[in-house]
Amino acid sequence: MHRSEHSDVDIELKMLMEAIYLKYSYDFRDYTGASQKRRVLHALREMGCASVSALQARVMHEPTAFSQLLQYLTIPVTEMFRDPSYFAALREHVVPVLRTYPSLKIWVAGCSTGEEVYSMAILLKEEGLLERSIIYATDINPQSLEKARKGVFPLDSMRDYTSNYQQAGGTRSFSDYYTAAYNAALFDKSLCENVTFADHSLATDSVFAETQLVSCRNVMIYFKKPLQERAFGLFHESLCHRGFLGLGSKESIDFSAYGPRFEPVLKRERLFRKR
């Protein structure tokens, strides 16, 4: 008897992702298998379901169950000024070019709970560019976006964030940017005056603006090749002539069909420029 190399769980996972796509238009079908499987199995335990099929039944009939599952499928792993050398490179190599534009549009794609957005806003403020910038902060998780809008982060993360900020070339005292209260750090609202938070999926949505810089970091690692290609296509289309693209430290555009359309600015920091 011929046995398929796909386990029952893998088949159920495929069916779950198809069901989510058909019912809610969230497309996780080209997200990488191992991390997706890990997240779904964790969600099973937390949500008290006996099998992936049982979870699918709940997701199909209870929108609240889908919202809950979404939190597991898009677990954010993020911090402010993550990979400080990336932000230092933005300051040194990208900001001088951005200065030449009368107004700026910057897209932070897959912004999660907003740490990257506030980091970008602080950097632009210190470089005198925040006033003339519009930052589009997008994510597929509405609850993460809501958190990002609030700008409240755990106070006990501030020591690490401060250290990152200093290594990224910060020019002020990091504590200037937030007020501490009740074990939380509330970031200055003025940082987000020009930020538009929007629900956007790299899997199903299209480009919405011409931008000078796209920063999409540590998002592609969860995508399979077809979805990576789609995302690179969106970034290429969104960027103006000679616009910049920043990726996460474990991501690369080298093996993409879009690779030849970008040139490295600093390969080690994953900074590229549209040819």
C-alpha positions, 0 to 999 in steps of 0.5 A: 500500500502506497503511503503519502509522505504527508502526515495527517497533521500536514494535510489538516494544516493545509486545509486549515490555511485554505479555509482561513483564506477562503473565509477571512481572506488572510493568506498563510498558504505560502508561509514556511511550514516548520514555523507555521506548524509550531505556531498552530500546535501551540495554538491548539494547546492554548485554545483547548482543541484536540486536533487541527481539524477541531481548530478549523471547525472553530475558526470556521464558525467563530470569528473570535476563534480566528482572531485568537488564532491570528495572534499565534500565527503572527507572533511578533518577535521585535524590539526597538532599534533591533540590529542597531547597525542597521539603523546606524547604516540608515543614518549614514547612507540613506538619510543624506539621500532622503534629505534631498526630497522635499517630502518623504514617504516611508513604508514599514511593512510587517510593523507588528506592535510598532517597535520598528515604527517608533525607532524609525520616527525617532531616527527621522526626528533626530535627523530633522526629517520627521516633519516632512515624512509620512510613515506607512506602518502596515501589518496583517494583525489588527491587534498588533496595529492597535498596540502600535497605535497606543505606543505603550511598551514594557518598562523593563524593555527600556534598558535593552532599547536604550542600549540599542538606541545608543549603538544605533547612533542616537543623539539624545537621551532615550528617556526623552522620548517616553514617560514612565508610568505603571511599569509601562513606557508611554512614547511621545505622541508627536512621534506618530503624528505623521504615521498611518497605521494600516491593515495590509497583507503582503500575500493579498494586497497591492501597492498603495504609495510611491515611497523613498524607503521600504523597511521590511525586516524579519518578515520574509523569513516566515515566507516560502519562495512564491510569497517572498517573490510577491513581496519583493515585487510589491516593494520594487513597484512601491519604491521611487526611482533609486529608492531604498529597501531594508531587510532583516539580518537573515534575509536576502534578495540575492536569489530572487528574480528581483535581485538584479533590479537592486544594488547593495548599498551595504550588503552586511546590513541588508540595505539595497537600492533600486537600480 
